Amino acid sequence: MNQDIREHQNNQRLNESLAFNLELLSYRLEKLKTINTMKKINQFEFLTYFDSALVQVRSMLLENGNKNFTLQNYYKKNNSESISMAIDEYLNQPFDCQDEEIKQSNLKQQFDSQNNEENIKFKSLRDNLKFVVDKFICHHDKTSILEIGSANYMMATFANKHHKRYLVNIIEDIINITKK
């Protein structure tokens, strides 16, 4: 009986935490859409919301383990394993936007065999999100010039409103997965 009560309380905390964090993320993403980065005065505001949204995406989607309050764990605990797996499949796609071309060519073999810092186009979306957040926002680890250049490329991609890998588009894609 005590075990059931604890499990119910943990599920309730997961649901409440997830709802709160989804609301925060939604606010931050809506705010990002409205900031005109062409005006220099707005660029720091954009970066503040952008970094915050990236960290939140990291915590809500990219954490490992069953004890973390991730979107995938929410769906697993609510008997929707297929949605959880679909989210993970989406995050494990190659970062490069020509996904279909990669899948249909020998580039897929390169993605599988050359998954390293020198080849960020072929690393997964998950790996690149983690890389940017972990090395350049949450931690300030020693980095090479190549890593700095890679991070700049990734950040520019995630921040580009006209790019498939724009952070808002990524979240909208994941939300659409949850509606299936």
C-alpha positions in Angstrom: 0.0 0.0 0.0 2.8 2.5 0.9 4.5 1.6 -2.3 1.4 2.4 -4.3 1.0 5.8 -2.5 4.7 6.7 -3.2 4.3 5.7 -6.8 1.1 7.8 -7.2 2.9 10.8 -5.5 5.9 10.4 -7.8 3.6 10.3 -10.9 1.7 13.4 -9.6 5.0 15.3 -9.2 6.1 14.2 -12.7 2.8 15.5 -14.1 2.9 18.8 -12.2 6.6 19.4 -13.0 6.1 18.6 -16.7 3.0 20.8 -17.0 4.9 23.7 -15.3 8.0 23.3 -17.5 5.9 23.0 -20.7 4.2 26.2 -19.8 7.5 28.0 -19.2 9.0 26.6 -22.4 5.9 27.7 -24.3 6.2 31.2 -22.9 9.9 31.4 -23.8 9.4 30.1 -27.3 6.6 32.5 -27.9 8.8 35.3 -26.6 11.6 34.2 -28.9 9.3 34.5 -32.0 8.5 38.1 -31.2 12.1 39.4 -30.6 13.5 41.3 -33.6 17.1 40.3 -33.6 17.9 42.6 -36.5 18.0 45.4 -33.9 21.2 45.2 -32.0 19.5 46.3 -28.8 17.3 43.2 -28.8 20.1 40.6 -29.3 20.9 40.1 -25.6 17.3 39.7 -24.8 17.0 37.0 -27.6 20.1 35.2 -26.3 18.8 35.2 -22.8 15.5 33.6 -23.8 17.2 31.3 -26.3 19.8 29.9 -23.8 17.0 29.4 -21.2 14.9 27.6 -23.8 17.8 25.4 -24.8 18.5 24.4 -21.2 14.9 23.6 -20.7 14.7 21.5 -23.8 17.9 19.7 -22.5 16.2 18.9 -19.2 12.8 17.9 -20.5 13.9 15.8 -23.5 17.5 14.8 -23.3 18.1 13.5 -19.8 18.8 9.7 -19.4 17.2 7.4 -16.9 13.7 6.6 -15.7 13.8 8.9 -12.6 14.1 12.1 -14.6 11.0 14.2 -15.3 11.3 14.0 -19.1 8.5 14.1 -21.7 9.5 10.5 -22.7 9.2 9.2 -19.2 5.8 10.9 -18.8 4.5 8.9 -21.9 6.2 5.7 -20.7 4.4 6.0 -17.3 1.1 6.7 -19.0 1.3 3.6 -21.2 2.2 5.5 -24.4 5.6 3.9 -25.0 5.2 4.4 -28.8 5.0 8.2 -28.4 8.1 8.1 -26.1 9.9 6.0 -28.8 8.8 8.4 -31.6 10.2 11.4 -29.7 13.5 9.6 -29.2 13.6 8.6 -32.9 13.1 12.2 -33.9 15.9 13.4 -31.6 18.2 10.7 -32.9 17.8 11.9 -36.5 20.9 13.4 -38.2 21.3 17.1 -37.4 21.7 17.9 -41.0 18.4 18.9 -42.6 18.7 16.7 -45.6 17.5 13.7 -43.6 15.8 11.9 -46.5 18.8 12.4 -48.7 21.1 11.0 -46.0 18.8 8.0 -45.4 18.8 7.2 -49.1 22.5 7.5 -49.8 25.8 6.3 -48.7 25.9 9.4 -46.4 23.9 7.3 -43.9 27.0 5.0 -43.5 29.1 8.1 -42.9 26.7 9.2 -40.2 26.9 5.8 -38.5 30.7 5.4 -38.8 32.0 9.0 -38.5 29.9 10.3 -35.6 32.5 12.7 -34.2 33.2 16.3 -33.5 34.6 16.9 -37.0 31.3 15.8 -38.6 28.5 17.6 -36.8 26.2 17.5 -39.8 26.0 13.7 -39.3 25.7 13.7 -35.5 22.2 13.4 -34.1 20.0 16.3 -33.2 20.1 15.0 -29.6 23.9 15.0 -29.6 24.2 18.5 -31.0 21.6 20.0 -28.6 23.4 18.3 -25.7 26.8 19.5 -26.9 25.7 23.2 -27.2 24.0 23.2 -23.8 26.5 21.2 -21.9 29.7 22.8 -23.2 28.7 26.4 -23.8 25.7 27.2 -21.6 25.7 25.1 -18.4 29.4 24.4 -18.3 32.3 26.3 -19.6 34.6 23.4 -20.5 37.9 23.7 -22.3 37.1 23.7 -26.0 39.0 23.6 -29.2 38.7 26.1 -32.0 36.8 23.5 -34.0 34.3 23.0 -31.1 33.7 26.7 -30.9 33.1 26.9 -34.6 30.8 23.9 -34.5 28.9 25.4 -31.5 28.5 28.7 -33.4 27.1 26.8 -36.4 24.7 24.8 -34.3 23.5 27.9 -32.3 23.0 29.8 -35.6 21.0 27.0 -37.0 18.8 26.6 -33.8 18.2 30.3 -33.8 17.4 30.7 -37.5 13.7 31.2 -37.9 13.8 30.0 -41.5 15.7 26.8 -40.8 14.1 23.4 -40.3 16.2 23.0 -37.1 15.0 26.3 -35.6 14.4 25.5 -31.9 10.7 26.5 -32.2 10.3 24.1 -35.2 11.9 21.3 -33.2 9.5 21.7 -30.3 6.5 22.0 -32.7 7.6 18.8 -34.4 7.8 17.0 -31.0 4.4 18.4 -30.0 3.0 17.0 -33.3 4.5 13.6 -32.4 2.6 13.6 -29.1 -0.7 14.3 -30.9 -0.5 11.2 -33.1 
